[in-house]
Amino acid sequence: MSAPARWRTRLAALAELGRMRLLYSFREPGVVFTSLFLPVLLTVILGFAFGRPPPELQVAVIPGPGSEELRAVLDQLEAIRAREMGLEAAQEKLSHGQLALVVVPGRPVEALFDARTADGRAARLWLDRVISDQAGLSRAEISERPLPVSRTRYVDFLVPGMLAYSLMASGLWQFSHVFAKMRADKLLKRLEATPMGRVNFLLSFALMRQLMALAEITLILLAARLVFGVESQGSVLQLLPFALLGATTFVLMSFIVGSRAVNHEQLNGWLFLLVSSMAFTSGVFFPLESFPEFVRQGLSWFPLPALTTGMRRIFLDGSGLGSVWREALILIGWGGLCLGLGHRLFRWK
């Protein structure tokens, strides 16, 4: 065979092998979705979250002599939204990062803010450069007061979100692959032949997950305290039951994912879709307030946003379990739904 003929044969074989791989890939919808459509979906999600104009800086003016004039000056600025508020309530909102600056009118005008946050520094500059000129005050007549309670660092916001994310991701990834491996090894088929109850089988995984979740929560909280000095403002004894409820919900969700996947490629595609989409739409890395109101209302009914919101309420605000009853009901509802569907749809073969 001549050299040109050999090259034509090799190229034809390469083209057929490439065609075979392409057709094989399109047999796995999960793989196709992950490769082609998931990046588009994440782009749309992040576009909703960050594509809007920057929000106005929230400033509170404490009622007192000259407060109306001071608030009127602040309201003239496009970058600032000012409102009157009591000092105690304003300090609490400031410590939670819901306000950028608290202004106490008088001589001198007192500015209460957290200098470690970008919003706090920006609001302080507005007060220096604009309010001073328009109100006829000199820089020397604006004094700063230290922030009494500081929970405005990003790491304070991140830790409870990462607790929720860890419980979700490890529950879905670990147990879905366990079910897929047990099916591949024919272990599920042998277990089905025993007198074992299906619900008991599923609940045994939920029980094991709770024990592992305790170790996860302990390690994350310990690392956050030792490395960043982050401490829970609420009782850990109130945080744990709510966190374990969330861990149980996601391991029950893994029953459905792990039982319906035909192979590991499809399973990985579904898991990547679930974990990635929930991570960016649940307030883990940035507040849900970044989304439009109608999107935020819809997301609040999903399990990970409910777990994240409840964890922050207990961890940062020091609230009790009674304040997260709505989030707990959402998690219980999703857990019950996943348990019922898992019992009905679980593939043993």
ZADRENDO-492465 format. One record per residue: residue in one letter; x, y, z of N, C-alpha, C in turn. Coordinates in steps of 0.05 Angstrom, whole numbers, padded with zeros to 5 digits, always signed. Atoms other than C-alpha are relative to their C-alpha. Last residue first. Layout:
BEGIN
AXYZXYZXYZ
...
//
This chain:
BEGIN
K-00015+00016+00019-00620-00082+00806+00013+00017-00021
W-00016+00019-00014-00647-00051+00870+00018-00017-00019
R-00006+00023+00018-00673+00011+00837+00019-00018+00014
F-00026+00011-00004-00705+00059+00887+00004-00025-00017
L-00015+00000+00025-00767+00092+00857+00027-00014+00002
R+00016+00010+00023-00819+00079+00910+00017-00004-00025
H+00012+00026-00005-00777+00082+00973-00014-00011-00024
G-00021+00019+00000-00736+00139+00945-00010-00028+00005
L-00008+00006+00028-00798+00177+00926+00022-00020-00001
G+00022+00014+00014-00826+00171+00997+00007-00007-00029
L+00003+00027-00012-00759+00187+01030-00022-00015-00015
C-00022+00016+00010-00747+00246+00982-00001-00029+00011
L+00004+00005+00029-00815+00276+00997+00021-00018-00011
G+00022+00019+00003-00806+00267+01072-00006-00007-00029
G-00009+00026-00009-00737+00300+01070-00022-00021-00003
W-00017+00011+00021-00763+00358+01027+00010-00028+00008
G+00016+00006+00024-00820+00370+01076+00016-00013-00022
I+00016+00024-00006-00775+00364+01137-00017-00008-00024
L-00018+00023+00001-00726+00413+01106-00015-00026+00006
I-00008+00004+00028-00782+00463+01091+00019-00024-00002
L+00022+00012+00014-00811+00454+01161+00007-00005-00030
A+00001+00028-00009-00743+00468+01192-00022-00014-00014
E-00021+00015+00014-00736+00532+01150+00000-00029+00008
R+00007+00002+00028-00804+00556+01175+00021-00015-00016
W+00020+00020+00004-00788+00538+01247-00008-00003-00029
V-00005+00012+00026-00723+00577+01246-00021-00022-00006
S-00001-00020+00021-00739+00627+01301+00005-00012-00027
G+00026-00010+00006-00761+00573+01350-00001+00020-00022
L+00013+00017+00020-00694+00539+01344-00028+00010-00007
G+00005+00027-00008-00661+00597+01380-00014-00016-00022
S+00028+00007-00003-00630+00661+01354-00002-00030+00008
G+00004+00011-00026-00558+00681+01367-00029-00008+00005
D+00019-00016-00016-00558+00727+01307-00004-00010+00028
L-00007-00028-00001-00495+00700+01274-00018+00016+00018
F-00029-00004-00004-00497+00625+01286+00007+00029+00003
I-00009+00011-00026-00572+00615+01297+00029+00008+00006
R+00017-00012-00021-00597+00660+01241+00009-00009+00028
R-00010-00027-00005-00538+00640+01197-00017+00013+00023
M-00026+00002-00013-00555+00566+01204+00010+00028+00006
G+00003+00008-00028-00628+00579+01189+00026-00001+00015
T+00013-00022-00015-00614+00618+01126-00002-00007+00029
T-00019-00022-00003-00564+00566+01101-00012+00023+00016
L-00021+00008-00019-00611+00507+01115+00019+00023+00005
A+00012+00001-00026-00670+00542+01080+00021-00007+00022
P+00004-00027-00010-00626+00562+01021-00013+00000+00028
L-00025-00012-00008-00603+00489+01017-00003+00029+00008
P-00012+00008-00026-00673+00459+01020+00026+00014+00008
F-00018+00023+00006-00711+00499+00967+00016-00007+00025
W+00015+00025-00005-00770+00543+00986+00017-00025-00005
S+00002+00004-00028-00727+00606+00993-00015-00025+00007
L-00022+00015-00010-00707+00601+00920-00003-00007+00030
G+00001+00027+00009-00775+00623+00896+00022-00018+00012
Q+00023+00013-00012-00778+00685+00939-00002-00029-00008
R-00006+00005-00028-00707+00704+00919-00023-00015+00014
V-00018+00023-00001-00723+00698+00846+00005-00008+00028
F+00016+00024+00008-00784+00744+00853+00017-00025+00000
E+00019+00009-00020-00743+00794+00894-00015-00025-00008
P+00026-00015+00000-00685+00800+00846-00020-00013+00019
F+00018+00008+00021-00621+00764+00868-00025+00019+00001
S-00012-00008+00026-00565+00797+00908-00019-00007-00023
E+00009-00026+00007-00609+00792+00970+00012+00010-00026
L+00023+00004+00018-00593+00718+00970-00012+00027-00009
P+00027-00001-00011-00527+00738+01001-00021-00004-00021
F+00009-00028+00001-00461+00714+00971-00029+00001+00009
F-00023-00017+00005-00420+00650+00980-00007+00030-00002
V-00024+00010-00013-00472+00604+01011+00023+00019-00002
G-00011-00018-00020-00534+00644+00995+00024-00010+00014
S+00009+00006-00027-00571+00586+00962+00012+00019+00021
T+00027-00011-00003-00569+00598+00888-00010-00002+00028
F+00001-00028+00009-00494+00589+00873-00028+00013+00002
A-00021-00016-00012-00483+00526+00913-00002+00029-00007
M+00008-00007-00027-00550+00497+00893+00021+00017+00014
S+00022-00018+00001-00533+00500+00819-00009+00008+00028
S-00009-00026+00010-00464+00470+00829-00023+00020+00000
V-00018-00013-00019-00486+00413+00875+00007+00028-00010
L+00014-00006-00025-00546+00392+00833+00018+00017+00018
L+00021-00019+00005-00512+00397+00764-00014+00008+00027
F-00012-00026+00005-00449+00364+00789-00021+00021-00005
L-00010-00011-00025-00490+00308+00820+00013+00027-00004
W+00023-00009-00016-00529+00296+00756+00010+00013+00026
G+00013-00023+00013-00466+00294+00713-00023+00011+00017
N-00017-00024-00005-00429+00250+00763-00012+00024-00013
L+00002-00008-00028-00487+00200+00763+00017+00025+00005
Q+00026-00014-00004-00491+00199+00687-00003+00009+00029
E+00000-00025+00015-00417+00183+00682-00025+00016+00003
H-00014-00021-00015-00421+00133+00740+00002+00026-00016
N-00029+00004-00003-00473+00091+00706+00012+00023+00014
V-00006+00025+00013-00549+00082+00701+00029-00007+00003
A-00022-00002+00019-00567+00136+00752+00007-00027-00011
R+00010-00003+00027-00636+00126+00783+00023+00001-00021
S+00015+00024+00008-00616+00097+00851-00008+00002-00030
G-00016+00024+00003-00560+00146+00866-00015-00024-00011
V-00021-00004+00020-00601+00208+00852+00016-00026-00005
I+00013-00002+00027-00663+00184+00888+00022+00003-00021
F+00012+00026+00007-00626+00159+00950-00011+00001-00029
S-00020+00016+00015-00582+00222+00950-00011-00027-00007
M+00000-00008+00028-00643+00263+00969+00019-00017-00017
L+00025+00011+00012-00650+00224+01033-00002+00007-00029
V-00006+00029+00005-00577+00240+01047-00024-00014-00011
F-00016+00003+00024-00594+00313+01035+00008-00029-00004
T+00015-00007+00024-00652+00316+01084+00016-00006-00025
T+00018+00022+00006-00613+00279+01138-00015+00005-00026
A-00016+00023+00010-00557+00330+01135-00017-00023-00007
G-00009-00005+00027-00607+00387+01141+00016-00023-00012
L+00025+00002+00016-00639+00357+01203+00007+00004-00030
L+00004+00029+00004-00569+00347+01231-00025-00005-00016
A-00020+00009+00020-00555+00421+01222-00004-00029-00007
F+00008-00011+00026-00620+00440+01258+00019-00009-00022
P+00024+00014+00010-00605+00393+01315-00009+00010-00027
L-00003+00027+00008-00533+00419+01320-00025-00014-00010
L-00009+00001+00028-00546+00494+01321+00001-00029-00010
Q+00022-00007+00017-00588+00493+01384+00007-00002-00030
L+00021+00020-00004-00536+00456+01424-00025+00005-00015
V-00006+00023+00017-00484+00501+01393-00020-00022+00003
S-00008+00025-00013-00519+00559+01427+00006-00022-00020
G+00022+00017-00012-00521+00623+01388+00012-00025+00013
Q+00014-00017-00019-00467+00676+01375-00023-00015+00013
S+00029+00000+00003-00423+00623+01343-00012+00018+00022
E+00015+00015-00021-00350+00642+01344-00030+00002-00005
V+00029-00001+00004-00303+00662+01288-00013-00017+00021
G+00013-00012-00023-00231+00676+01310-00030+00002-00002
F+00012-00027+00006-00204+00666+01240-00013+00012+00025
V-00014-00015+00021-00155+00607+01247-00011+00028-00003
L-00029-00002-00004-00174+00576+01314+00014+00017-00021
R-00007-00014-00025-00248+00592+01313+00030+00003+00003
A+00008-00028+00002-00261+00575+01240+00008+00015+00025
A-00019-00014+00019-00219+00511+01245-00008+00029-00002
L-00026-00002-00014-00259+00488+01307+00020+00015-00017
L+00002-00020-00021-00326+00504+01274+00027+00004+00015
I+00003-00026+00013-00307+00466+01211-00001+00022+00021
L-00025-00008+00012-00280+00406+01250-00002+00028-00013
T-00020-00005-00021-00340+00400+01296+00026+00011-00012
I+00007-00025-00014-00391+00407+01240+00022+00008+00020
E-00004-00023+00019-00357+00354+01198-00005+00026+00014
A-00029-00004+00004-00351+00305+01257+00006+00024-00018
L-00010-00011-00026-00425+00314+01275+00030+00006-00002
A+00005-00029+00000-00442+00304+01202+00010+00013+00025
M-00021-00013+00015-00409+00236+01203-00003+00030-00001
L-00025+00004-00015-00454+00212+01259+00023+00014-00015
Q+00001-00019-00023-00515+00242+01224+00026-00002+00016
R-00007-00027+00009-00496+00207+01159+00000+00020+00023
M-00030-00001+00003-00495+00139+01194+00008+00028-00008
L-00012+00001-00027-00567+00151+01217+00030+00002-00002
A+00004-00026-00012-00589+00173+01147+00012+00001+00028
F-00019-00019+00011-00557+00111+01118-00003+00028+00012
S-00026+00007-00012-00595+00067+01166+00021+00018-00011
L-00004-00015-00025-00659+00104+01146+00027-00006+00013
L-00005-00028+00006-00654+00077+01075+00006+00016+00025
F-00025-00001+00015-00647+00005+01097+00007+00029-00006
N-00022+00003-00019-00701+00013+01149+00027+00002-00013
V-00002-00026-00015-00748+00040+01095+00023-00001+00020
R-00013-00020+00017-00732-00021+01051+00003+00027+00014
G+00020-00020+00009-00747-00071+01106+00014+00021-00016
M-00005-00028-00007-00696-00128+01110-00022+00018-00011
P+00025-00012-00012-00727-00198+01103+00004+00029+00008
T+00001+00005-00029-00670-00215+01054-00026+00012+00012
A+00010+00027-00005-00676-00220+00979-00003-00007+00029
E+00029+00000+00005-00670-00145+00971-00012-00027+00005
L+00014-00010-00023-00602-00149+01004-00030+00000-00004
R-00001+00020-00022-00576-00195+00950-00015+00009+00025
K+00017+00022+00009-00599-00147+00894-00001-00022+00022
L+00028-00008-00004-00569-00089+00931-00019-00022-00007
L+00005+00002-00029-00501-00124+00935-00029+00007+00006
K+00022+00018-00005-00499-00137+00860-00007-00003+00029
D-00011+00024-00012-00430-00103+00857-00022-00021+00006
A-00019+00011+00020-00457-00050+00808+00012-00027+00011
R+00016+00012+00022-00517-00038+00854+00019-00013-00020
M+00014+00024-00010-00472-00029+00915-00017-00013-00022
K-00020+00022-00003-00427+00017+00875-00014-00025+00010
A-00008+00009+00027-00485+00062+00853+00019-00024+00001
F+00022+00016+00011-00513+00064+00924+00007-00010-00028
V+00002+00026-00015-00445+00084+00952-00022-00017-00012
H-00019+00018+00010-00436+00136+00897+00000-00027+00015
S+00009+00007+00027-00501+00170+00916+00020-00020-00013
F+00020+00022-00002-00480+00165+00989-00011-00007-00027
Q-00009+00025-00012-00415+00204+00982-00021-00022-00002
W-00021+00014+00014-00434+00257+00932+00006-00027+00012
L+00008+00008+00027-00502+00277+00960+00022-00016-00014
G+00022+00019-00001-00485+00277+01034-00008-00010-00028
S-00010+00026-00009-00417+00308+01024-00022-00020+00001
A-00017+00012+00020-00446+00365+00982+00010-00028+00009
M+00013+00007+00025-00505+00382+01026+00018-00016-00018
L+00020+00021-00006-00472+00379+01094-00014-00009-00025
S-00014+00025-00005-00412+00416+01067-00019-00022+00006
Y-00010+00011+00025-00455+00471+01037+00013-00027+00004
A+00023+00010+00015-00493+00482+01102+00009-00013-00026
L+00011+00022-00015-00428+00488+01142-00023-00013-00015
M-00017+00023+00006-00399+00531+01087-00008-00025+00016
G+00007+00009+00027-00458+00579+01095+00016-00024-00009
P+00025+00015-00001-00448+00581+01170-00009-00009-00028
V-00002+00025-00016-00374+00599+01159-00027-00015+00002
L-00007+00024+00016-00382+00649+01101-00003-00026+00017
F+00022+00007+00017-00418+00707+01136+00004-00028-00013
D+00022+00005-00018-00367+00709+01192-00025-00008-00016
V-00004+00026-00010-00312+00701+01139-00022-00007+00021
Y+00011+00020+00019-00340+00761+01102+00003-00028+00011
R-00020+00011+00018-00329+00804+01163-00012-00021-00019
T+00003-00009+00028-00390+00841+01189+00022-00011-00019
R+00006+00025+00014-00397+00805+01256-00004+00007-00030
S-00008+00003+00028-00365+00860+01297-00006-00028-00010
V+00000+00029+00006-00400+00882+01361+00007-00003-00030
P+00002+00016-00025-00388+00951+01391+00003-00030-00005
L+00023+00018+00003-00362+00985+01327-00001-00018+00025
P-00005+00028+00008-00314+01040+01348-00025-00017-00001
R+00005+00017-00024-00340+01112+01348+00006-00029-00008
E+00006+00028+00004-00313+01161+01297-00004-00014+00026
S-00016+00019-00016-00316+01237+01303-00009-00029-00006
I+00011+00027+00005-00340+01287+01252+00018-00019+00015
E+00025+00002-00015-00328+01359+01275-00015-00026-00006
A-00006+00003-00029-00254+01358+01256-00026-00004+00016
R-00008+00027-00005-00274+01345+01183+00005-00005+00030
S-00028+00006+00007-00310+01411+01183+00006-00029+00007
L-00016+00011-00022-00385+01418+01181+00028-00004-00009
G-00016-00021-00013-00424+01465+01136+00017-00010+00023
A+00011-00007-00026-00478+01415+01121+00016+00021+00015
Q+00027-00010+00003-00462+01412+01047-00013+00008+00026
D+00002-00024+00016-00387+01408+01055-00028+00011-00001
S-00014-00021-00014-00386+01358+01112-00003+00027-00015
I+00018-00010-00022-00439+01314+01080+00013+00024+00014
V+00024-00012+00009-00399+01308+01016-00017+00012+00022
R-00004-00016+00023-00326+01291+01028-00026+00016-00008
D-00022-00020-00001-00326+01265+01099-00002+00020-00023
L+00006-00018-00022-00395+01231+01100+00022+00022+00002
W+00022-00017+00008-00383+01202+01031-00006+00021+00022
L-00011-00020+00018-00316+01177+01055-00022+00019-00010
R-00015-00020-00016-00348+01143+01115+00012+00022-00018
A+00020-00018-00013-00399+01110+01069+00014+00021+00017
A+00012-00017+00020-00343+01082+01026-00020+00020+00012
R-00020-00020+00008-00304+01056+01086-00012+00019-00020
G-00005-00018-00023-00365+01020+01114+00019+00023-00007
D+00023-00017-00003-00384+00991+01047+00003+00020+00022
A-00001-00020+00022-00314+00964+01036-00023+00020+00002
T+00017+00006+00022-00313+00930+01104+00001+00022-00021
R-00010+00023+00015-00256+00931+01153-00017-00007-00024
A-00021-00009+00019-00271+01003+01176+00011-00024-00016
D-00022+00019-00002-00335+00980+01210+00020+00006-00022
F-00002+00018+00024-00381+01039+01220+00023-00019+00005
L-00004+00028-00009-00406+01089+01272+00000-00018-00024
A+00003+00019+00021-00399+01163+01253+00008-00028+00011
E-00014+00026-00005-00411+01215+01306-00006-00019-00022
V+00016+00022+00011-00428+01287+01288+00016-00026+00003
P-00004+00007+00028-00390+01334+01334-00020-00022-00009
R-00025-00014+00003-00431+01372+01354+00021-00013+00019
G-00009-00016-00023-00494+01333+01342+00025+00015-00006
P-00003-00030+00003-00524+01282+01296+00008+00013+00026
V+00012-00012-00024-00509+01207+01306+00003+00030-00002
V-00008-00028-00005-00494+01174+01239-00017+00011+00023
V+00020-00011-00018-00495+01098+01231+00010+00028+00007
L-00008-00022-00016-00458+01071+01170-00023+00008+00018
A-00028-00007+00005-00457+01011+01124+00009+00021+00020
L-00004-00028+00004-00521+00978+01149+00030+00005-00005
Q+00024-00010+00014-00544+00906+01143+00001+00030-00004
G-00007-00008+00027-00474+00880+01160-00023+00010-00016
H+00007+00022+00018-00498+00843+01222+00006+00006-00029
S-00017+00023-00008-00462+00890+01270-00006-00025-00018
L-00027-00006+00009-00493+00949+01233+00018-00024+00006
K+00000+00003+00029-00563+00920+01241+00029+00004-00011
E+00004+00028+00005-00552+00913+01317+00001-00006-00031
Q-00025+00015-00007-00522+00982+01322-00002-00029-00006
A-00020-00006+00021-00581+01012+01284+00026-00015+00006
A+00007+00016+00025-00632+00976+01329+00021+00005-00021
E-00004+00028-00006-00597+01004+01392-00006-00018-00025
L-00029+00007-00002-00590+01074+01363+00004-00030+00005
G-00011-00001-00027-00662+01081+01340+00028-00010+00002
M+00002+00025-00014-00673+01090+01265+00011+00004+00029
E-00003-00004-00029-00681+01146+01215-00005-00027+00014
R+00026+00002-00014-00669+01129+01142+00005+00003+00030
A-00001-00007-00029-00614+01142+01091-00028-00003+00012
R+00028+00000-00008-00604+01109+01023+00000+00004+00030
I+00007+00005-00028-00536+01127+00995-00030+00001+00003
A-00013+00024-00010-00504+01123+00926-00009-00008+00028
E+00010+00023+00014-00551+01172+00892+00011-00026+00012
L-00021+00015+00013-00537+01226+00943-00011-00025-00012
Q-00006-00012+00026-00593+01275+00958+00021-00016-00015
D+00018+00010+00020-00618+01228+01013+00004+00013-00028
L-00008+00027+00008-00556+01242+01054-00018-00010-00023
V-00025-00003+00015-00570+01317+01056+00009-00028-00011
A+00006-00013+00026-00642+01305+01076+00024+00003-00017
R+00011+00021+00017-00619+01256+01131-00007+00011-00028
L-00022+00018+00008-00574+01310+01160-00010-00022-00018
E-00017-00013+00019-00629+01362+01159+00022-00019-00010
E+00016-00003+00025-00678+01315+01193+00017+00013-00022
S+00001+00026+00014-00626+01293+01245-00015+00003-00027
G-00014-00001+00026-00609+01365+01266-00002-00025-00016
P-00002-00027+00011-00629+01355+01339+00017-00001-00026
G-00011-00020-00019-00643+01281+01350+00002+00027-00013
P+00016-00024-00005-00664+01217+01315+00012+00018+00021
I+00013+00002-00027-00606+01170+01297-00016+00026+00004
V-00004-00025-00014-00590+01170+01222-00016-00002+00026
A+00020-00006-00020-00582+01101+01191+00008+00027+00014
V-00010-00017-00021-00543+01090+01126-00023+00007+00019
Q+00021-00004-00020-00553+01035+01075+00012+00015+00024
L-00011+00003-00027-00505+01042+01016-00022+00007+00020
E-00006-00024-00015-00545+01035+00952+00012-00007+00027
P+00021-00010-00018-00541+00970+00915+00009+00025+00014
P-00007+00004-00028-00491+00962+00857-00022+00011+00018
P-00017-00022-00010-00527+00960+00789+00006-00005+00030
R+00015-00024-00006-00554+00891+00769+00019+00022+00010
G+00003-00016+00023-00513+00837+00735-00015+00026+00004
F-00020-00021+00000-00487+00806+00799-00003+00019-00024
A-00010-00008-00027-00540+00757+00822+00017+00025-00002
F+00022-00010-00017-00581+00751+00758+00011+00012+00026
G+00008-00025+00012-00517+00745+00717-00023+00012+00015
L-00018-00020-00010-00492+00692+00766-00006+00028-00012
I+00004-00003-00029-00553+00650+00752+00017+00022+00011
V+00026-00014-00005-00551+00662+00677-00004+00005+00030
T-00003-00028+00009-00477+00644+00673-00025+00016+00005
L-00014-00014-00021-00490+00582+00716+00005+00029-00008
L+00018-00003-00023-00544+00558+00667+00014+00016+00022
V+00019-00021+00006-00499+00571+00607-00018+00006+00024
P-00014-00026-00001-00442+00532+00639-00019+00023-00007
L-00005-00009-00027-00492+00475+00654+00016+00027+00001
F+00021-00018-00010-00517+00472+00582+00005+00010+00029
L+00009-00021+00018-00460+00443+00541-00018+00021+00014
S-00021-00011+00018-00415+00397+00582-00010+00025-00015
T-00022-00011-00015-00460+00382+00641+00019+00014-00018
F+00010-00023-00014-00522+00373+00597+00023+00014+00015
V+00005-00021+00020-00485+00327+00549-00009+00026+00014
V-00026-00010+00008-00458+00285+00607-00003+00023-00020
G-00012-00015-00022-00527+00279+00638+00027+00011-00008
P+00010-00027-00002-00559+00261+00572+00013+00016+00022
E+00002-00007-00028-00513+00201+00563-00009+00028+00003
R+00018+00020-00013-00525+00170+00494-00003+00006+00030
F+00028-00009+00002-00497+00235+00465-00020-00021+00011
S+00005-00022-00020-00429+00215+00491-00029+00009+00000
Y+00001+00012-00027-00431+00149+00454-00005+00021+00021
L+00026+00013-00003-00449+00184+00389-00003-00012+00028
L+00021-00021-00001-00389+00231+00397-00027-00012+00004
R-00001-00013-00026-00342+00174+00416-00021+00021+00002
M+00010+00018-00020-00363+00134+00355-00001+00013+00027
R+00029+00002+00003-00355+00193+00308-00012-00018+00021
G+00012-00025-00011-00285+00205+00335-00030+00000-00001
L-00003+00001-00029-00267+00132+00323-00012+00025+00014
E+00020+00019-00010-00296+00136+00253+00002-00003+00031
A+00026-00013+00002-00255+00199+00238-00022-00019+00010
L+00002-00020-00020-00192+00167+00264-00027+00014+00000
A+00004+00014-00026-00203+00105+00222-00003+00020+00023
A+00028+00010+00000-00214+00149+00160-00005-00015+00026
L+00019-00022-00004-00151+00188+00176-00028-00009+00001
R-00003-00009-00028-00110+00124+00184-00020+00023+00006
T+00012+00020-00017-00136+00096+00118+00001+00008+00030
R+00029-00001+00003-00122+00160+00081-00014-00020+00018
W+00009-00024-00014-00052+00162+00109-00030+00003-00002
R-00002+00005-00029-00039+00090+00087-00010+00024+00016
A+00022+00018-00007-00065+00106+00017+00000-00006+00030
P+00026-00015-00001-00019+00166+00011-00024-00017+00009
A+00001-00018-00023+00041+00122+00032-00026+00017+00001
S-00016-00025+00002+00027+00068-00019-00004+00017+00025
M+00017-00024+00000+00000+00000+00000+00018+00025+00000
//
